[in-house]
Amino acid sequence: MVELNNHGLLTLFAVVLIAILSAGEIGRLRGRRAVGRGGGDVSTLEGSTLGLLALMIGFTFAMALARFEVRRDAIVTEANAIGTTALRARLLPEPNRSEALKLLKEYAQVRLEVTQSVLDASALNAAIVRSNQIHEKLWQNTIAVAARDPAPVPTGVFIRSLNEMIDSHAKRLAAFHNRVPDIVFLALYGVAIVAFALVGYANGLEKRRVRLPTYLTGAIVASVILLVQDLDRPTSGFISVSQQPMVDVIESMASYQ
């Protein structure tokens, strides 16, 4: 099956736009040949298909926007979890305190790089592996602290924060991979192509045939579909989730000793 995420947004936009305009031209040619045979049913089909197209665009946009907001909230949650864990790590005795803070600073930087830049599959997997390795090192460090001082404060509160940080990692990773299914976009493409074929056909039946409105409408539809796909891509495109919460945490941790 076609993996749309493997193709650039501008490439998809160009393909969809060409397909829509070509469908309109083909429909217009067919309509010109059918002049005089009646076109009342075509107008009804045209309106119904355009209505279906509008409904599908709205539905897909809602899906993409919901996922975008989940990714944005996940970043805030993870940044807060890392910041809280770093604050409580300062309560630990040496040398565990320095080791935990060092690992947390590296971890925050890794988590920022995961979504701040466009990573290929191998680089993304390497970042995830490194995150898990830091989890393990932090946990081993915590076990050493707990063996010496099992008191609820400060060891207990640090363990609770560390658990929340690890949980937030899993939630953010799930949000990162949660995309609108490709089949939804493929169905949207198909409906758009059929709709503009009917628009062209209906235009071909008219005595006065004007192409410009069809072209403009096709460009608008292709642009809206591009916007929806852009919302659905967290690390590429023109719209991206703000990484400022993670940047703020990294800056605040820089002074921790």
C-alpha positions as CSV (number, residue, x, y, z in Angstrom):
1,M,0.0,0.0,0.0
2,V,1.2,3.6,-0.7
3,E,2.9,5.2,2.3
4,L,2.0,8.9,2.0
5,N,4.4,9.9,4.8
6,N,7.3,8.8,2.6
7,H,6.5,11.6,0.1
8,G,7.0,15.3,0.5
9,L,4.0,17.6,1.1
10,L,4.7,19.7,-2.0
11,T,5.0,16.6,-4.2
12,L,1.6,15.4,-2.9
13,F,0.1,18.8,-3.4
14,A,1.3,19.0,-7.0
15,V,0.0,15.4,-7.8
16,V,-3.4,16.1,-6.2
17,L,-3.7,19.5,-8.0
18,I,-2.8,18.0,-11.4
19,A,-5.2,15.1,-10.8
20,I,-8.1,17.4,-9.9
21,L,-7.6,19.8,-12.8
22,S,-7.1,16.9,-15.2
23,A,-10.3,15.3,-14.0
24,G,-12.1,18.6,-14.6
25,E,-10.8,18.9,-18.1
26,I,-11.7,15.3,-18.9
27,G,-15.2,15.9,-17.5
28,R,-15.5,19.0,-19.6
29,L,-14.6,17.2,-22.8
30,R,-17.2,14.5,-22.0
31,G,-19.8,17.2,-21.2
32,R,-19.2,18.9,-24.6
33,R,-19.8,15.7,-26.4
34,A,-23.0,15.1,-24.4
35,V,-24.6,18.6,-25.2
36,G,-28.2,18.2,-26.1
37,R,-28.8,15.0,-24.2
38,G,-29.9,16.7,-20.9
39,G,-27.9,17.3,-17.8
40,G,-30.3,17.7,-14.9
41,D,-29.1,14.6,-13.1
42,V,-25.5,15.8,-13.5
43,S,-26.2,19.0,-11.6
44,T,-27.7,16.9,-8.8
45,L,-24.7,14.6,-8.7
46,E,-22.3,17.5,-8.8
47,G,-23.9,19.2,-5.8
48,S,-24.1,15.9,-3.8
49,T,-20.5,15.0,-4.6
50,L,-19.2,18.5,-3.7
51,G,-21.2,18.3,-0.4
52,L,-19.6,14.9,0.3
53,L,-16.2,16.3,-0.4
54,A,-16.8,19.2,2.0
55,L,-17.9,16.8,4.7
56,M,-14.9,14.6,4.2
57,I,-12.5,17.5,4.3
58,G,-14.1,18.7,7.6
59,F,-13.9,15.2,9.0
60,T,-10.3,14.7,8.1
61,F,-9.3,18.2,9.3
62,A,-10.9,17.4,12.7
63,M,-9.0,14.2,12.9
64,A,-5.7,15.9,12.1
65,L,-6.3,18.8,14.4
66,A,-7.2,16.5,17.4
67,R,-3.9,14.6,16.9
68,F,-2.0,17.9,16.6
69,E,-3.4,19.1,19.9
70,V,-2.6,15.7,21.6
71,R,1.0,16.0,20.4
72,R,1.2,19.6,21.7
73,D,-0.2,18.6,25.1
74,A,2.2,15.6,25.3
75,I,5.2,17.9,24.9
76,V,4.0,20.1,27.7
77,T,3.4,17.1,29.9
78,E,6.8,15.6,29.2
79,A,8.6,18.8,29.7
80,N,6.9,19.3,33.1
81,A,7.7,15.8,34.1
82,I,11.4,16.2,33.2
83,G,11.6,19.5,35.0
84,T,10.0,18.1,38.2
85,T,12.3,15.1,38.1
86,A,15.3,17.4,37.8
87,L,14.2,19.5,40.7
88,R,13.7,16.5,43.0
89,A,17.0,15.0,41.8
90,R,18.7,17.9,43.5
91,L,17.5,16.5,46.8
92,L,19.5,13.3,46.3
93,P,22.8,12.7,48.0
94,E,26.1,12.9,46.1
95,P,27.3,11.3,43.8
96,N,23.8,10.2,42.8
97,R,22.6,13.8,42.5
98,S,25.2,14.8,39.9
99,E,24.8,11.6,37.9
100,A,21.0,12.0,37.8
101,L,21.2,15.7,36.7
102,K,23.7,14.8,34.0
103,L,21.5,12.1,32.6
104,L,18.4,14.3,32.8
105,K,20.1,17.1,30.9
106,E,21.1,14.7,28.2
107,Y,17.6,13.1,28.2
108,A,15.9,16.5,27.7
109,Q,18.2,17.3,24.8
110,V,17.4,13.9,23.1
111,R,13.7,14.4,23.6
112,L,14.0,17.9,22.0
113,E,15.9,16.5,19.0
114,V,13.3,13.8,18.4
115,T,10.7,16.3,17.1
116,Q,12.7,19.5,16.6
117,S,14.3,18.3,13.4
118,V,13.3,15.9,10.6
119,L,14.8,12.6,11.5
120,D,14.9,9.5,9.2
121,A,13.7,6.2,10.6
122,S,17.2,5.0,11.7
123,A,18.0,8.3,13.5
124,L,14.5,8.3,15.2
125,N,15.0,4.7,16.4
126,A,18.5,5.6,17.7
127,A,17.0,8.5,19.7
128,I,14.3,6.3,21.2
129,V,16.9,3.6,22.1
130,R,19.1,6.3,23.8
131,S,16.0,7.5,25.7
132,N,15.4,4.0,27.0
133,Q,19.0,3.6,27.9
134,I,18.9,6.8,30.0
135,H,15.7,5.5,31.6
136,E,17.6,2.4,32.7
137,K,20.6,4.4,34.0
138,L,18.4,6.7,36.0
139,W,16.6,3.7,37.4
140,Q,19.8,2.0,38.4
141,N,21.0,5.2,40.0
142,T,17.7,5.4,41.9
143,I,18.1,1.8,43.1
144,A,21.5,2.7,44.5
145,V,20.0,5.7,46.4
146,A,17.1,3.7,47.7
147,A,19.4,1.0,49.0
148,R,21.2,3.6,51.1
149,D,18.2,5.8,52.0
150,P,14.7,4.2,51.5
151,A,13.0,7.2,53.2
152,P,9.9,8.6,51.4
153,V,11.6,12.0,51.2
154,P,13.6,12.6,49.1
155,T,14.0,9.2,47.5
156,G,10.3,8.4,47.4
157,V,9.3,11.6,45.7
158,F,12.1,11.3,43.2
159,I,11.0,7.8,42.3
160,R,7.4,9.0,41.7
161,S,8.6,11.8,39.5
162,L,10.9,9.4,37.5
163,N,7.9,7.0,37.0
164,E,5.8,9.9,35.7
165,M,8.6,11.0,33.3
166,I,9.0,7.5,31.9
167,D,5.2,7.3,31.4
168,S,5.1,10.6,29.6
169,H,7.8,9.4,27.3
170,A,5.5,6.5,26.2
171,K,2.5,8.8,25.8
172,R,4.4,11.3,23.7
173,L,5.8,8.5,21.5
174,A,2.3,7.1,21.0
175,A,1.1,10.6,20.1
176,F,4.0,11.1,17.7
177,H,3.1,7.9,15.8
178,N,-0.7,8.5,15.8
179,R,-1.5,9.8,12.3
180,V,-4.6,10.0,10.2
181,P,-4.7,6.7,8.3
182,D,-3.5,6.9,4.7
183,I,-6.8,5.3,3.5
184,V,-8.6,8.4,4.7
185,F,-6.5,10.7,2.6
186,L,-6.7,8.3,-0.4
187,A,-10.5,8.3,-0.1
188,L,-10.4,12.2,0.1
189,Y,-8.3,12.3,-3.1
190,G,-10.7,10.0,-4.9
191,V,-13.8,12.0,-3.9
192,A,-12.1,15.3,-4.9
193,I,-11.2,13.8,-8.3
194,V,-14.7,12.5,-8.9
195,A,-16.3,15.8,-7.8
196,F,-14.2,17.9,-10.2
197,A,-14.8,15.5,-13.0
198,L,-18.6,16.1,-12.5
199,V,-17.9,19.9,-12.2
200,G,-16.1,19.8,-15.5
201,Y,-18.8,17.7,-17.1
202,A,-21.6,20.1,-15.9
203,N,-19.5,23.0,-17.2
204,G,-19.1,21.3,-20.6
205,L,-22.9,21.1,-20.9
206,E,-23.2,24.9,-20.5
207,K,-23.2,27.2,-23.6
208,R,-20.7,29.5,-22.0
209,R,-17.7,27.5,-20.7
210,V,-15.4,29.3,-18.2
211,R,-12.5,27.4,-16.9
212,L,-11.1,29.9,-14.3
213,P,-13.6,29.2,-11.5
214,T,-13.0,25.5,-11.8
215,Y,-9.2,26.0,-11.6
216,L,-9.4,28.3,-8.7
217,T,-11.7,26.0,-6.8
218,G,-9.5,23.0,-7.5
219,A,-6.4,24.9,-6.3
220,I,-8.3,25.9,-3.1
221,V,-9.4,22.3,-2.4
222,A,-5.8,21.0,-3.1
223,S,-4.5,23.6,-0.7
224,V,-6.9,22.7,2.1
225,I,-5.9,19.0,1.7
226,L,-2.3,20.1,1.9
227,L,-3.1,22.0,5.2
228,V,-4.7,18.9,6.7
229,Q,-1.7,16.7,5.8
230,D,0.6,19.3,7.2
231,L,-1.2,19.2,10.5
232,D,-0.8,15.5,10.6
233,R,3.0,15.6,10.2
234,P,4.7,16.5,13.5
235,T,8.3,17.0,12.3
236,S,8.0,18.2,8.7
237,G,6.0,20.7,6.7
238,F,5.0,24.3,7.4
239,I,3.1,23.7,10.7
240,S,4.9,22.2,13.6
241,V,4.3,21.7,17.3
242,S,6.1,24.3,19.4
243,Q,9.1,22.9,21.3
244,Q,9.3,25.9,23.6
245,P,8.3,24.0,26.8
246,M,11.2,21.6,26.3
247,V,13.6,24.4,25.4
248,D,12.6,26.2,28.6
249,V,13.3,23.1,30.7
250,I,16.7,22.7,29.2
251,E,17.6,26.3,29.9
252,S,16.4,26.0,33.5
253,M,18.4,22.8,34.0
254,A,21.6,24.4,32.7
255,S,22.3,26.0,36.1
256,Y,21.6,22.9,38.2
257,Q,24.6,21.6,40.0
